[in-house]
């Protein structure tokens, strides 16, 4: 056929060079039309057949291949093979047309490998191991290596040179490559460290104020770590920053099964006093500290009698205070609370007094790590504390409000008039 085309062009009366160019153009056009028609035919038949097979299949694996359009990448082999087989039609252009076909085949292999790696990542994400050891960063490194190698091979095919010679040139230009792929190399090293040292996993709650990140890790890639913040915004952090900078990971809290309550309230120091007999009689009616008061008063009485303390002055000897009794009650209350983790630290402690009063801190752990439930438990505990404090003859401190000032003025007027 090619000889017939070239003879036909020779009979047009054009110069030899012009007729050869025209014949080559006609052959190229015919090859392009045939390859294009074959591509459209296979796309309409092959893909439809594959889709019907997948839709009838009960397995999930082939659906993942369809989602990533792996089979679409195979279509490029059809025109590539036709071009390669028909390249002998050209007299002088056989070599470059065959090289073009080989490059198309290599490109099709690269695209198919890329999509297959995406399939591997999708399938791996469905396993439990993906939460502790994500592989997306490693797959991205493999993709880069595959594309770099494929491009080198394609350049070698086009230039009709051995790819080994080009790889030698790449070795000589390694300094430039290190500069170009600096972020890739840093991200790769960081991904390995994060994974092997178990510093970060998918689903971890992390805080990184330097990047305004406070939320759940959704994705760990070669270049970035994607964090969905609690306000539903997304923060993207360079992977190597997770190694070079500090961040807080709340995973151990979740694994421990308890979330810490660490909150204080202020007691007006003018309401703190020694307990009188009437106060103790009233406190003994409280179930949680009845035994404590019985043992403590017996201990104090024995101490004072043994040391012959003169009890005529409140300064002498040992005595119970209302704030100490209140702390004992709160400790017993937390010990009996069904939603406080009894296997972890439970403290009711005084902090250093300040200009606002005496801070008393609750330090305990809830038996759940669920955020919503945790906040409810914490709120219920402090609701109870604020309500029960007056029963121990204690006043909680808060800055005076307009209501307090008005009430004080009215009391002053009432006393003045009376």
C-alpha positions in Angstrom: 0.0 0.0 0.0 2.8 2.4 0.9 4.5 1.8 -2.5 1.2 2.5 -4.2 0.8 5.8 -2.4 4.4 6.9 -3.1 4.0 6.0 -6.9 0.7 7.9 -7.0 2.4 10.9 -5.5 5.2 10.7 -8.0 2.6 10.9 -10.8 1.3 14.3 -9.6 4.1 16.1 -11.4 5.5 17.5 -8.1 9.1 17.4 -7.3 10.6 14.3 -5.7 10.9 15.9 -2.3 7.4 17.4 -2.4 5.8 14.1 -3.5 7.7 12.2 -0.8 6.5 14.6 1.9 3.0 14.4 0.5 3.0 10.6 0.5 4.4 10.5 4.0 1.6 12.9 5.2 -1.0 10.7 3.5 0.4 7.6 5.2 0.6 9.3 8.6 -3.0 10.5 8.2 -4.2 6.9 7.3 -2.3 5.5 10.3 -3.8 8.2 12.6 -7.3 7.5 11.3 -7.0 3.7 11.8 -5.5 4.0 15.2 -8.1 6.6 16.3 -10.9 4.4 14.9 -9.5 1.4 16.8 -9.3 3.4 20.0 -12.9 4.5 19.7 -14.1 1.0 18.9 -12.3 -0.6 21.8 -13.4 2.1 24.1 -17.0 1.6 23.2 -16.9 -2.2 23.3 -14.1 -3.2 25.7 -15.0 -0.7 28.5 -18.7 -1.5 28.2 -18.0 -5.2 28.4 -15.7 -4.7 31.4 -18.4 -2.5 33.1 -21.0 -5.2 32.6 -18.8 -7.9 34.1 -17.9 -5.7 37.1 -21.5 -4.8 37.8 -22.5 -8.4 37.9 -19.6 -9.5 40.0 -20.1 -9.9 43.8 -16.5 -9.1 44.7 -15.5 -5.6 45.8 -12.0 -5.8 44.3 -13.0 -5.2 40.7 -15.2 -2.2 41.7 -12.1 -0.5 43.2 -10.3 -1.0 39.9 -13.2 0.5 38.1 -13.3 3.5 40.5 -9.7 4.2 39.8 -10.3 3.8 36.0 -7.4 1.3 35.7 -9.0 -0.3 32.6 -9.2 3.1 30.8 -5.4 3.3 30.8 -5.1 0.0 28.9 -6.8 1.5 25.9 -3.7 3.5 25.0 -2.0 0.2 24.0 -4.5 -0.2 21.1 -3.5 2.8 19.0 0.2 2.3 20.1 0.3 -1.2 18.7 -1.5 -0.2 15.5 1.0 2.7 15.0 3.9 0.3 15.7 2.6 -2.4 13.3 1.8 0.2 10.5 5.1 2.1 10.9 6.7 0.2 8.0 4.3 2.1 5.6 6.7 5.0 5.9 9.9 4.8 3.9 12.0 7.3 5.8 9.9 7.7 9.0 9.6 4.2 10.0 12.1 4.6 12.9 10.6 7.7 14.5 7.0 6.4 14.2 8.0 3.1 15.8 9.7 5.0 18.6 6.6 7.1 19.1 4.6 4.0 19.4 7.0 2.5 22.0 6.8 5.8 24.0 3.0 5.5 24.0 3.3 2.0 25.3 5.7 3.0 28.0 3.3 5.9 28.9 0.4 3.5 29.1 2.4 1.2 31.4 3.2 4.2 33.7 -0.4 5.3 33.8 -1.6 1.8 34.6 1.1 1.4 37.3 0.0 4.8 38.8 -3.7 3.7 39.0 -2.8 0.3 40.4 -0.8 2.0 43.2 -4.0 4.0 43.9 -6.0 0.8 44.0 -3.4 -0.7 46.5 -3.8 2.4 48.7 -7.6 2.2 48.7 -7.6 -1.5 49.5 -5.0 -1.0 52.3 -7.1 1.9 53.8 -9.9 -0.6 54.5 -7.6 -2.6 56.8 -7.1 -2.0 60.5 -3.3 -1.7 59.9 -3.8 1.5 57.8 -4.6 3.5 61.0 -1.2 2.7 62.5 1.0 2.4 59.4 -0.3 4.5 56.5 1.5 3.7 53.2 0.4 6.6 51.0 3.7 8.3 51.5 5.6 5.2 50.4 3.4 4.8 47.4 4.0 8.3 46.3 7.8 7.7 46.4 7.2 4.6 44.3 5.1 6.7 41.8 7.9 9.3 41.6 10.5 6.6 41.0 8.4 4.9 38.3 7.7 8.1 36.4 11.3 9.2 36.6 12.5 5.8 35.3 9.8 5.8 32.6 10.6 9.3 31.4 14.3 8.3 31.2 13.5 5.3 29.1 11.2 7.3 26.8 13.9 9.9 26.3 16.3 7.1 25.5 13.9 5.6 23.0 13.3 8.9 21.3 17.0 9.7 21.1 17.9 6.1 20.2 20.3 5.9 23.1 20.7 3.4 25.9 18.8 4.4 29.1 21.9 3.4 31.0 23.8 6.4 29.5 21.0 8.7 30.6 21.0 7.3 34.1 24.7 8.0 34.2 24.0 11.6 33.4 21.4 11.7 36.1 24.0 10.5 38.5 26.2 13.4 37.5 23.3 15.8 38.1 22.4 14.3 41.5 23.2 17.6 43.2 20.6 19.4 41.1 18.1 16.6 41.7 18.6 16.8 45.4 17.8 20.5 45.3 14.8 19.9 43.1 13.4 17.0 45.2 14.4 18.5 48.6 10.8 18.5 49.9 10.2 15.0 48.6 13.2 13.6 50.3 12.4 15.4 53.6 8.8 14.2 53.4 9.9 10.7 52.7 12.3 10.6 55.6 9.7 12.2 57.9 7.0 9.7 56.8 9.3 6.8 57.7 10.1 8.3 61.1 6.4 9.1 61.9 5.4 5.5 60.9 8.2 3.5 62.5 8.2 5.5 65.8 4.4 5.4 65.9 4.3 9.2 66.4 1.3 9.8 64.2 -1.6 7.7 62.9 -4.8 8.2 60.9 -7.6 9.2 63.4 -5.2 10.7 66.0 -6.3 13.9 67.7 -3.4 16.3 67.6 -2.7 19.9 68.5 -0.1 22.0 66.7 -0.6 25.7 67.6 2.2 26.8 65.2 0.0 25.7 62.3 -3.4 26.4 63.9 -4.2 22.7 63.9 -6.4 21.2 66.5 -8.4 18.2 65.3 -8.3 14.7 63.8 -5.6 13.4 61.4 -7.4 12.5 58.1 -4.5 11.8 55.8 -0.7 11.3 55.9 1.0 11.7 52.5 4.6 12.2 51.3 4.3 16.0 51.4 1.5 16.9 53.8 -0.5 15.8 56.9 -4.1 16.7 56.6 -5.9 17.6 59.8 -9.6 18.2 60.1 -10.1 20.7 62.9 -13.0 20.6 65.3 -14.6 23.6 63.6 -14.6 21.5 60.4 -11.8 23.5 58.7 -8.9 21.7 57.3 -5.2 22.4 58.1 -2.5 21.1 55.8 0.9 20.7 57.5 4.2 19.8 55.7 5.1 16.2 56.8 8.7 17.2 57.7 7.3 19.8 60.1 5.9 17.0 62.2 9.5 16.0 62.9 11.2 19.3 63.1 8.5 21.0 65.3 6.6 19.8 68.4 2.9 18.8 68.5 0.6 17.2 71.1 -0.9 13.8 70.3 -4.0 12.8 72.4 -3.9 9.2 71.3 -2.5 7.9 74.7 -5.4 9.5 76.4 -7.8 7.6 74.2 -6.0 4.3 74.7 -5.8 4.8 78.5 -9.6 5.0 78.6 -9.8 8.1 80.8 -9.8 11.9 80.1 -8.4 14.3 82.7 -10.5 16.8 84.6 -8.2 19.6 85.9 -10.3 22.6 87.0 -10.3 24.8 90.1 -12.7 27.0 91.9 -12.1 29.9 94.4 -13.1 30.0 98.0 -13.5 33.3 99.8 -10.8 33.0 102.5 -13.0 35.0 105.0 -15.4 32.1 105.2 -12.7 29.6 106.3 -12.9 28.7 110.0 -12.5 26.0 112.6 -15.4 23.6 112.9 -17.6 24.1 116.0 -19.5 21.2 117.6 -22.7 22.4 115.9 -21.0 22.4 112.5 -19.6 18.9 113.0 -23.0 17.6 114.2 -24.4 19.0 110.9 -21.6 17.5 108.8 -22.1 14.1 110.3 -25.5 13.9 108.5 -23.6 13.8 105.2 -23.2 10.1 104.2 -19.9 10.3 102.4 -17.9 11.8 105.3 -19.7 10.3 108.3 -17.0 7.7 108.8 -14.2 10.2 108.0 -15.5 12.6 110.7 -15.8 9.8 113.3 -12.2 8.6 112.7 -10.7 12.1 112.4 -12.3 13.5 115.5 -11.2 10.5 117.4 -7.6 10.9 116.1 -7.6 14.6 117.0 -9.1 14.0 120.4 -6.4 11.4 121.2 -3.7 13.7 120.0 -4.8 16.6 122.1 -5.3 14.5 125.2 -1.9 12.7 124.8 -0.1 16.1 124.5 -2.3 17.7 127.2 -3.4 20.5 124.9 -5.1 23.5 126.5 -8.2 23.7 124.4 -9.4 27.0 125.9 -7.8 28.8 122.9 -8.6 27.8 119.3 -5.0 28.3 118.4 -3.8 25.4 120.5 -3.8 21.8 119.3 -5.3 20.2 116.3 -8.8 21.0 115.0 -10.9 20.4 111.9 -11.7 23.2 109.5 -14.6 23.6 107.3 -12.4 23.8 104.1 -10.5 20.6 105.1 -13.8 18.8 105.7 -15.1 20.1 102.4 -12.0 18.7 100.6 -12.5 15.3 102.3 -16.1 15.3 101.1 -15.2 16.1 97.5 -12.6 13.4 97.5 -15.2 10.9 98.8 -17.7 12.2 96.3 -15.3 11.6 93.4 -14.4 8.1 94.8 -18.1 7.2 94.7 -18.8 8.8 91.3 -19.8 6.1 88.8 -18.3 8.1 85.9 -14.9 8.8 87.4 -12.1 6.4 86.6 -11.1 4.8 89.9 -7.9 3.3 88.5 -6.4 6.7 87.8 -5.3 9.7 90.0 -8.0 11.4 92.1 -6.9 14.5 93.9 -8.6 17.4 95.6 -5.8 19.9 96.3 -5.3 23.4 97.4 -3.3 25.7 95.2 -1.4 28.8 96.3 -3.7 31.5 97.8 -4.1 34.6 95.6 -5.9 37.9 95.7 -9.1 36.2 94.6 -9.2 33.7 97.4 -8.1 30.1 97.9 -8.0 27.9 94.7 -9.1 24.3 95.2 -8.4 22.1 92.2 -10.2 18.9 91.1 -7.8 16.5 89.4 -9.4 13.3 88.2 -10.1 11.3 85.1 -13.5 10.4 83.6 -14.2 6.8 82.7 -14.9 7.8 79.0 -12.9 9.7 76.4 -15.9 10.8 74.4 -15.8 14.6 74.3 -19.5 15.3 74.7 -19.9 12.8 77.6 -16.7 14.2 79.2 -18.0 17.8 79.2 -21.3 16.7 80.7 -19.6 14.8 83.5 -17.3 17.7 84.3 -20.2 20.2 84.3 -22.3 17.9 86.6 -19.4 17.6 89.1 -18.9 21.4 89.3 -22.6 22.0 89.4 -22.7 19.9 92.5 -19.6 21.5 94.0 -21.0 25.0 93.6 -24.3 24.0 95.1 -22.9 22.1 98.1 -20.2 24.5 99.2 -22.6 26.7 101.3 -23.5 23.6 103.3 -19.9 23.6 104.7 -20.3 27.3 105.6 -18.0 28.3 102.7 -18.5 31.1 100.2 -17.2 30.8 96.7 -15.5 33.9 95.3 -16.5 35.8 92.3 -15.8 39.4 91.3 -18.5 41.8 92.5 -21.2 42.6 90.0 -23.7 45.5 89.7 -26.2 43.4 91.6 -23.8 42.9 94.5 -23.1 46.6 94.7 -26.8 47.5 94.7 -27.5 44.9 97.4 -24.7 46.3 99.5 -25.9 49.9 99.2 -29.4 48.8 100.2 -28.1 47.0 103.2 -26.1 50.0 104.2 -29.1 52.3 103.9 -31.3 49.9 105.9 -28.7 49.7 108.7 -28.3 53.5 108.6 -32.1 54.1 108.9 -32.5 51.6 111.6 
